[in-house]
Amino acid sequence: MSSSYHGENTRKRPRTEIHVLGAEPPDATTHDQKHWYSDGSIVLRIESTLFRVHKTILAVSSEVFKDMLSVPQPEGQEDLQGCIVVGLHGDSVESWRHLLDALYDAPYFASMHSAPLHPALPILSGILRLATKYRFLGYRRECLGILGRHFPTYYDDIPILIADASDAAAVINLARETDAHCLLPFAFLACVYPVDDRNRPLIYGDLLPSFRDKAAALQGLHALAAAQKLHMFPFAYDTPDITITSCRRRCTTEVAFKDITKYSEQPMYFDFEDPGRWTEPEGRDLLCRDCLEYVKRVYSQGRRQVWKHLPEFFCVGKDWDELIRLQNYGN
């Protein structure tokens, strides 16, 4: 199932507006303490903060600044200490500070690849928004690579620890803003996975304020529960024929896994820390070796099958290939 989100993001990318300003009164703005270089050749004004940086660094990394700086400026254009002043409206000072940190410090992202998500998420979010808006494509790819460790595209990259639901909800909003389509399925999965003290999925609360995203999450929750039952745990609902399992004891898998059916409406079995634990029968001697091998094989194959359909379940795309194509369009 391909959602309307697909159609909305195949249209032509809107043009980013940059405004060249005249010199500003010194009392109206403040110089950034870190990114005010005496040999800088351009001044960026974000809100009331001025960054004096280098045209070449911006032009090499950003398609938008490369195009803007290739156009000759009008004669008589006012400047500030010999630099043109460029006003960037709607941007965050803190996000620009983080982006400039990355531009002027090559190993800036190195520690984030192995760091926990929560403290790095605000920094990555701000840089990704700016990198998408001004087409700092290398930095966009870097941010997507780090976020992709926590919200993967490929089954074999599923992390041991799932992201916090509130962080996952923030990533859904970020992915919508920045065309980071591949982050969406796993972020939705992380949102529908946890339950409250009444064993109800958190998604029924205010985790996702957007009606559109809440509807997609609820649809995905029910689709995921049905798919798990069909693909991952068919043996908990119906004992397979002995011609399939080669069973010689006439084991009853329904009895061995009866507790699984108690929580069939929850996606809790798409486990991350120890997926194999769901294939352990309630009693050590309830299944013979052949039946246990059959159960593990069906569960493993079914888990991959469920993963394959996550984009469709959460209404974000037809399949993973489509999401990759759409995200690469943004790159």
QUIPE-V972119 format. One record per pair of residues at least 24 apart in sequence whose C-alpha atoms are under 6 Angstrom apart, sorted by the first residue. I is the first residue (numbers start at 0). GAP is how many residues later the second one is. D is the distance in whole Angstrom. If there is no record, write none. Layout:
i	gap	d
I	GAP	D
I	GAP	D
This chain:
i	gap	d
0	311	5
0	317	5
1	315	5
1	316	5
2	312	5
2	313	6
2	314	6
17	70	6
18	67	6
18	68	5
19	65	6
19	66	4
20	64	5
20	65	6
21	56	5
21	57	6
22	55	6
22	56	5
22	57	5
40	42	5
41	41	5
41	42	5
42	42	5
43	41	6
43	42	5
44	41	6
44	42	5
45	42	5
45	47	6
60	75	5
61	73	5
61	74	4
62	72	6
63	70	5
94	31	5
94	32	6
98	28	5
112	33	5
136	194	6
150	32	5
150	35	5
152	29	6
159	112	5
159	113	5
164	25	6
164	26	5
178	148	6
179	147	6
180	142	5
180	146	6
181	141	5
184	125	6
184	126	5
192	74	6
192	75	6
215	98	5
215	99	6
216	97	6
219	93	5
219	94	4
222	90	6
224	40	5
224	41	6
224	42	6
230	71	4
231	67	4
231	70	4
231	71	6
244	46	6
244	49	6
246	43	6
250	36	6
255	25	5
255	26	5
255	30	6
256	24	6
